[in-house]
Amino acid sequence: MTRSIVVIGGGIIGAVTAAHLAGTLPAEQVIVTLIDGGPAPEPTVEAAPADVRVVALTAASVSLLTQAKIWDRIPEQRRQKYQRMKVWDREGTGSIQFDANEAGLEELGWIVENSALNYAATEQLAEMGVRCVWNQKVERCFESDEGVSIEFSDGQQWHPDLLVAADGANSRIRDQLDIPVARASYEQRAIVATIASQGAHRNTAYQSFLSTGPVALLPLPTQNGQHFESLVWSADNDEAERLMALDSERFARELTAATEQVCGSLTLASERYSFPLQRSHANHYVGAGWVLLGDAAHTIHPLAGQGANLGFSDALVLAEELSKTLQRGVPLSVPLKRYERRRRGDNQLTGLSMSGFKWLFGTENPSLRVLRNWGLQRVDRLAVLKQWLLSQAQGR
């Protein structure tokens, strides 16, 4: 008997999930289909447009992408490894540094353009023969006697054995299934852009904590001798509005000062984009015939770059639990409670940790400022604790 799995959402999480499920579950038992309301990507990853949005990938995420035969499709000029990471308190003296060599690793992680990763995943789906339906919006999603049904604008209805909602933070599937979501605004906006720097980044990811929020410079591939970094500047709403209103030269000067010239003088190499930041967590990940995954289930602050990695971990665990379900002959409409149990705690802990970091580095309490600087310096001197933090950050 062949079961149908429909993945809603053709972004990086949805596309990678569809490829991983199609590649790991028995083809004679499962047919995977991807549906997205947007247009089909270009036929090759080389045609992917330059993207100011990037993802920071851990070793665990790269392993998943390699297993799904997606990683090698990403051109080298669209991905950059980082071997060192430096984090410091701009308002004090505390800092901590991580080095891949000290940990016996080739790299700490990779920075990859969103569009290049997305196109690589859809290219792999095409080679695998996975059906992808583009420009098709789901107008209605509802529970019925047959499980979960979806209805398109032309009135056509589908009744998959399992519906995987990977359609992002504003998931229509989640909302139409009336799944409650706990939300909390960080009262900040993230400003993203591509930056050109006078000096080399030295394969290092930098993050400076200001009282108004953290600013990160993530290394990108050097092109024709010019050094580039990806900027993610999370700032309190009023400060973000002020920064976005600055002209390019003034913004670049303030950015150079905020990062203490770690890469020399900086200039904008792209437009700036800004979006609000909020933490969200769905009350339920699973139900009869449906699963939430990635940002549809949870969103967190980007200060540690863990959002996409949590989504890829969801995909990995979902595939493992579906494999067990198929082996036992259990219908896919039976709620995958083990998937939720395995993922909820990790996602919730990471979200709370990011909220805690945001609060700790944003407080103006003098005692807490002293404490956080002492803590950074202390941790930087404890090799065992640094190694543990690094292994956790890499998803190991």
Residue pairs with C-beta under 8 A, 6 or more apart in sequence:
1 29
2 28
2 29
2 30
2 31
3 29
3 30
3 31
3 161
3 162
3 326
3 331
3 332
4 30
4 31
4 33
4 160
4 161
4 162
5 21
5 25
5 30
5 31
5 32
5 33
5 160
5 161
5 162
5 164
5 322
5 332
6 32
6 33
6 34
6 35
6 150
6 158
6 160
6 162
6 163
6 164
7 14
7 17
7 18
7 21
7 32
7 33
7 34
7 35
7 164
7 166
8 14
8 35
8 36
8 138
8 150
8 163
8 164
8 165
8 166
8 167
8 173
9 36
9 165
9 166
9 167
9 168
9 171
9 294
9 296
10 34
10 35
10 36
10 38
10 41
10 118
10 122
10 132
10 134
11 36
11 118
11 166
11 167
11 168
12 55
12 114
12 117
12 118
12 121
12 308
12 311
13 166
13 293
13 294
13 295
13 308
13 311
13 312
13 314
13 315
14 34
14 36
14 164
14 166
14 167
14 293
14 294
15 34
15 118
15 121
15 122
15 125
16 64
16 65
16 68
16 70
16 117
16 121
16 312
16 315
17 164
17 166
17 293
17 294
17 314
17 315
17 318
18 32
18 33
18 34
18 121
18 125
18 130
18 132
19 68
19 69
19 70
19 121
19 124
19 125
19 128
19 130
20 64
20 67
20 68
20 315
20 316
20 319
21 30
21 32
21 164
21 315
21 318
21 319
21 322
22 30
22 32
22 125
22 128
22 130
23 67
23 68
23 69
23 128
24 67
24 319
24 323
25 32
25 319
25 322
25 323
25 326
26 326
29 326
30 322
30 326
31 131
32 130
32 131
33 130
33 131
33 132
33 133
33 160
34 125
34 130
34 131
34 132
34 133
35 132
35 133
35 136
35 138
36 132
36 133
36 134
36 136
37 135
37 136
37 137
37 138
38 134
38 135
39 134
39 135
40 122
40 132
40 134
40 135
41 48
41 118
41 119
41 122
41 123
42 48
42 119
43 123
43 126
44 119
44 123
45 73
45 74
45 75
45 78
45 116
45 119
45 120
45 123
46 75
47 119
48 78
48 113
48 115
48 116
48 118
48 119
49 115
50 113
50 115
50 194
50 270
51 113
51 114
51 115
51 116
52 192
52 193
52 194
52 230
52 270
52 271
52 273
53 113
53 114
53 115
53 192
53 273
54 111
54 112
54 113
54 114
54 218
54 220
54 230
55 111
55 112
55 114
55 117
55 305
55 307
55 308
56 109
56 110
56 111
56 205
56 218
56 305
56 308
56 309
57 65
57 109
57 110
57 111
57 112
57 308
57 309
58 109
58 309
58 393
58 394
58 395
59 105
59 109
59 394
59 395
59 396
60 309
60 312
60 313
60 316
60 394
60 395
60 396
61 308
61 309
61 312
61 313
61 395
62 71
62 109
62 110
64 312
64 315
64 316
65 71
65 117
65 312
66 72
68 121
68 124
69 124
70 117
70 120
70 121
70 124
71 120
73 120
73 123
73 124
74 112
74 116
74 117
74 120
75 116
76 221
77 221
77 223
78 112
78 113
78 116
78 221
79 110
79 111
79 112
79 113
79 116
79 221
80 110
80 111
80 112
80 203
80 219
80 220
80 221
81 106
81 107
81 109
81 110
81 111
81 203
82 107
82 108
82 109
82 110
82 111
82 203
82 204
82 205
82 218
82 219
83 99
83 100
83 101
83 106
83 107
83 108
83 203
83 204
84 97
84 98
84 99
84 100
84 108
84 202
84 203
84 204
84 205
85 97
85 98
85 108
85 204
85 205
85 206
85 207
86 95
86 96
86 97
86 98
86 204
86 205
86 206
86 207
86 262
87 95
87 96
87 97
87 206
87 207
87 208
87 209
87 376
88 94
88 95
88 96
88 207
88 208
88 209
88 376
89 95
89 209
89 361
89 369
89 372
89 373
89 376
90 208
90 209
90 210
90 211
90 258
90 260
91 209
91 210
91 211
91 369
92 369
92 370
92 372
92 373
93 373
93 377
94 372
94 373
94 374
94 375
94 376
94 377
95 376
95 377
95 380
96 376
96 377
96 379
96 380
96 386
97 380
98 108
98 386
98 389
98 390
100 106
100 107
100 108
102 383
103 387
103 390
107 203
108 205
108 390
108 393
108 394
109 205
109 394
111 205
111 218
111 219
111 220
111 230
122 132
125 132
126 132
136 152
137 152
137 153
138 150
138 151
138 152
138 172
138 173
139 151
139 152
139 153
140 150
140 151
140 176
141 148
141 149
141 150
141 151
141 163
141 172
141 173
141 176
141 177
142 148
142 149
142 151
142 176
142 177
143 149
143 177
143 287
143 288
143 289
144 159
146 159
147 159
147 160
147 161
147 288
147 289
147 333
148 159
148 160
148 163
148 177
148 287
148 288
148 289
148 290
148 333
149 157
149 158
149 159
150 157
150 158
150 160
150 163
150 173
151 157
151 158
152 158
160 289
161 289
161 331
161 332
161 333
162 289
162 290
162 291
162 322
162 332
162 333
163 173
163 289
163 290
163 291
164 290
164 291
164 293
164 318
165 171
165 173
165 174
165 177
165 290
165 291
165 292
165 293
165 296
166 293
166 294
166 296
166 311
167 173
167 174
167 296
168 294
168 295
168 296
169 280
169 295
169 296
169 299
171 292
171 295
171 296
173 290
173 292
173 296
174 181
174 282
174 292
174 296
174 297
177 287
177 290
179 282
179 283
179 284
179 287
179 292
180 282
180 283
180 284
181 280
181 281
181 282
181 283
182 280
182 281
182 282
182 283
183 278
183 279
183 280
184 278
184 279
184 280
184 355
185 276
185 277
185 278
186 234
186 277
186 278
186 279
186 301
186 355
186 358
187 236
187 237
188 213
188 234
188 235
188 236
188 237
188 240
188 276
188 277
188 301
188 358
189 234
189 235
189 237
189 240
189 241
189 274
189 275
189 276
189 277
190 232
190 233
190 234
190 240
190 274
190 275
190 277
190 302
191 231
191 232
191 233
191 234
191 235
191 240
191 243
191 244
191 272
191 273
191 274
192 230
192 231
192 232
192 233
192 272
192 273
192 274
192 275
193 230
193 231
193 268
193 269
193 270
193 271
193 272
193 273
194 220
194 228
194 229
194 230
194 231
194 268
194 269
194 270
195 217
195 228
195 229
195 230
195 231
195 255
195 263
195 266
195 267
195 268
195 269
196 226
196 227
196 228
196 266
196 267
196 268
196 269
197 217
197 227
197 228
197 229
197 263
197 264
197 265
197 266
197 267
198 227
198 263
198 264
198 265
198 266
199 227
199 261
199 262
199 263
199 264
200 222
200 227
200 263
201 217
201 219
201 220
201 227
201 229
201 263
202 219
203 219
204 219
204 262
205 216
205 217
205 218
205 219
206 216
206 217
206 259
206 262
206 263
207 214
207 215
207 216
207 217
207 303
208 214
208 215
208 216
208 258
208 259
208 260
209 361
210 235
210 258
211 361
211 362
211 364
212 235
212 236
212 239
212 362
213 233
213 234
213 235
213 236
213 239
213 358
213 362
214 233
214 234
214 303
214 358
214 361
215 231
215 232
215 233
215 234
215 235
215 255
215 258
215 259
216 231
216 232
216 233
216 303
216 305
217 229
217 230
217 231
217 259
217 262
217 263
218 229
218 230
218 231
218 232
218 305
219 229
219 230
220 228
220 229
220 230
221 228
222 228
227 263
228 269
229 263
229 266
231 255
232 302
232 305
233 240
233 243
233 255
233 258
234 277
234 301
234 302
234 303
234 358
235 243
236 362
240 274
243 251
243 254
244 272
244 274
246 254
248 267
248 268
251 268
251 272
252 265
252 266
252 267
252 268
255 266
256 264
256 265
256 266
259 266
277 301
277 302
278 299
279 299
279 300
279 301
279 351
279 354
279 355
280 298
280 299
281 297
281 298
281 347
281 348
281 351
282 292
282 296
282 297
282 298
284 292
284 340
285 291
285 292
285 293
285 297
285 339
285 340
285 343
285 344
286 292
286 335
286 336
286 337
286 339
286 340
287 335
288 333
288 334
288 335
289 332
289 333
291 318
291 336
291 339
293 311
293 314
293 315
293 318
294 308
294 310
294 311
294 314
294 315
295 307
295 311
297 314
297 343
297 347
298 310
298 347
298 348
298 351
299 307
299 351
300 306
300 307
300 310
300 350
300 351
300 354
300 355
301 354
301 355
301 357
301 358
303 354
303 357
303 358
304 350
304 353
304 354
304 357
304 393
306 350
306 354
306 393
309 395
310 346
310 347
310 350
313 343
313 346
313 395
314 343
314 347
317 339
317 342
317 343
318 336
318 339
321 336
321 338
321 339
321 342
322 332
322 336
324 338
325 332
325 334
325 336
360 368
360 372
361 372
363 369
379 385
379 386
379 389
380 386
